[in-house]
Amino acid sequence: MNHQKQVWKEFGEWLVNYYGYTNKKIDKCKIIIEYFFDSKRRHDADNYTPKNLFDSFTVSGLLIDDDFNHVESLTIKGNYSKENPRTEIIFEY
C-alpha cells in the first residue's frame, strides 16, 4: 500500500508541475472530480476517493492545505466514455 501511495504522490506532483501550477497556493476552492469509465459496469464511488492525489496537491503547493478550511467541497462523479476514458479535475476558486 505504501508503494501505491508513493506512486500517486509522485504522479500528482508531476501533474501539477506539468501544468505549471506549482506553488499556486490556492486558499479556498471547490473541487470536482469526474471519472469517465470505458464500460458501464458498476463502479463504487468510495473506491475512487482522491486522498493520495490531494496530498500531492498540498506538497506541490497547488493547495495551501487539503482540509475543510481550504477545500470547501468535494464532488466525485462517474460517467461513461468508451472512446475517451479519463479523469477530469476541476478547481473552482
Protein Blocks (a to p, Z undefined) as FASTA:
>chain_A
ZZmmmmmmmmmmmmmmmnopghklpabdcdddddddfbfbdcdfklmccklmmmmmmmno
mamblcfklmmbacddddddfklgcddddddZZ
